[in-house]
Amino acid sequence: MKYSDKAEFDKANSFGLGNPNDAFAQYFDGNSYLNPLTEFGKAPLFLANVTFDPGTRNHWHVHHADKGGGQILICTAGEV
């Protein structure tokens, strides 16, 4: 769903904005924000919410699953 109002988007973004995703900035044109939902290394699966500023583009990349990793993407708000 496309949101034209930030307040409406923030209501739909149920996992929260998080902090600037500076560690992975090389993978984006624009700003992204990372909100960890589990503590890295403490759970069998790391979960995080990533939020993007309008117009941000992702440089697609591989998340290797050779050790049970990989990546699952679930769009919860905004537009793909």
C-alpha positions, 0 to 999 in steps of 0.5 A: 500500500502506498502512503502519502502521509508519514504519520499514516505510514508510521501507524502501519509500520508496526515494528518501528523505525529503528536506528540509521542502518549505517553498517549496511548503507553500501547496499542502498541509495538513500536512507534505511533504518534497522530495528532488530527484533531479536538479539543477534546470536541469541536466537536461532533466527535473527529478525529485524525490521528494515524501513526505507525513506521514500525513493530509497533503492536496494542494491540486491545482494545474496544472503548465503544459506550455507549455515542455515542463514538466508533471508526472508523478506516480508513487506508490512507497509509501503509499496514494493 
